Amino acid sequence: MQIVLREVHDSDLPVFFRQMNDPEALHMAAFTPKDPADRDAFDAHWKRIRASADVQRTILADGDVVGSAAVYGEPGEREVTYWIDRAYWGRGIATAALRELIVQVPERPLYARAAADNTGSLRVLEKCGFRVAAQASGYAQARGAEIDEFVLTLDA
């Protein structure tokens, strides 16, 4: 399977919106928007980040839009995030996409966060060189509760 990152196109946004409204994926991600079904809020969010200096990419697998990946935040505090359509979980796509993203964004350190029970995402991050640096807790909108999370770091 060929994994490619490219600039985000307007036509990707409806796919991202559908992906962000998968109940199982929302539960796993945990830290999500308050109301993922609010299309106006979704559109405003993407308009804001596409106008920023943050790095946003669409993930393609054999030409199909299967998710997104980004690096955002202030220098020295930049964080990675990604979202893969649940239909494509377990195929190595997240790992391949994140590896490419961290090549495209060579600044270090980079940070990531994952729900402590999101073993799939933690595995992806560790395969890409991220290491657990701290444990924290935060309110997870998708779960309606305070949960544990890990903060990971990618150094040089």
N, C-alpha and C positions, 0 to 999 in steps of 0.2 A: 504494500500500500504506500503510495506517495503522499507525504505530508508536506504541505506548503503553507507558509504564512504570507499574507498579502494585506495591503491597506483595506480598511473597512469601506464597503460600498453601501449606498442607501438600500440596495436590494437585500443586504444581509440582515438588516434590522428586524424585519418580520420573522425571520428564522430565529434570531436571538431571542425575540419576545416569546415565541412558542417554546423554545428550549427552557427559558426561565420560568415557565409556568407548569413544568412537570413536577407533580407533588413529591415524587421520590427524590428527584435531583435537588429540589428545594430543601427537603429534610436533610439530605446529606451535606449540602453546602452550609446550611444553618444560618449563616450571617448574610441575609438577603435584604432586599428592600422591604419596607413595611407592608406594602401591597403590590406584589409582583404583577398582579392583573391590571394595575392602573397604567393604561397605555400612555396617557398624557405625561405621567411622571417618568415613565420609561423613555419616551421621546425627548423630554427635557434633559434627562440624565445624559443620553447619548449626544445630544446637541452640545451640551456643555463639555463633555470629555473630548469630543471630536474637534472642538475649537481650542483645546488646551495643548500644552507641549507634551502631554503624556503620550506614550507609545501604545497604540491599539492595533491589533491585528485580527484578521479573520483566519480561522484555521480551516484549511481545505484538506480533505482526504480523497484522493483520486478525483479531484475536481469538485466534490460536493462540500457545501458549507456544513461543518460539523461542530463549530464552536468559535470561541474567541479567546484571546490572550492579551494581556496588557501589563505595562509597567507604569506605575503612577506614583505621585507624591513628590515631596521636596528632595533636592539633592542630599545624599547622605541618609535619607529615610525612605528611599524608593522601594516599592513593594510590587511583587508580581501577583497576578490573579489570572485565572483561566476558567473556562466553562466548556465542557464537552457534552454534546447531546448524549443522553443516557443510552440510546441505541448503539453508541460506539464505545461505551465503557469497556475496559478490559482488553483493548486491542493495541495498546502502546501508543495511542495517538497523543494523549496528554503529555507523556514523557518526551516524545519526538518534538512536539510543538514547543514545550517549555525549553528543551535544549536549544532549539533554533532561536527562540526569543532571547535567551540569555547570551547568545552569540551576537545578536543584533543590538543588544544593549549591554555593552561591556563594562559599564561602571559598576563598582563594588563599594561597599556591600550592597546586596539586595536582600530584601526581607520577604517573608511569606507568612501567612496565618492559615491554620486549618483547625476545624473542630477536632478535638482530641480523639473522637471515635471515628473520624473519617480516614480509615486506614488506607484506602485507595489513594487519596490525595497525598497523604503523608509519604506513601511509598514512592509516588511520582516525584515529589520534591526531593526526597533523599537520593533517588537515582540520578537526579540532576545536580547533586552536590550540596544541597541545603542541609543544614544540621540544626537540630532543636537547640534553641538558645534560651528559651524561657517557657514557662507555662503561665497562662493567665485565665481569666474568665470574663465572659461578656454576655450581654443579652442577645440571644439568637432569635430574630424575628420569626424565622420559619418554624421554630419549635416552641415559641412562646415562653421561653424559660432562659435562665442564666445557665450557661454551659461552660465546660472547660475547653480551652483551645491551646494549641502550641504555636509559638512564634519561632520561626526558623530563619536562619541567616545563611547567605552565600557570600563568602569572602573570596579574595583573590583566587 
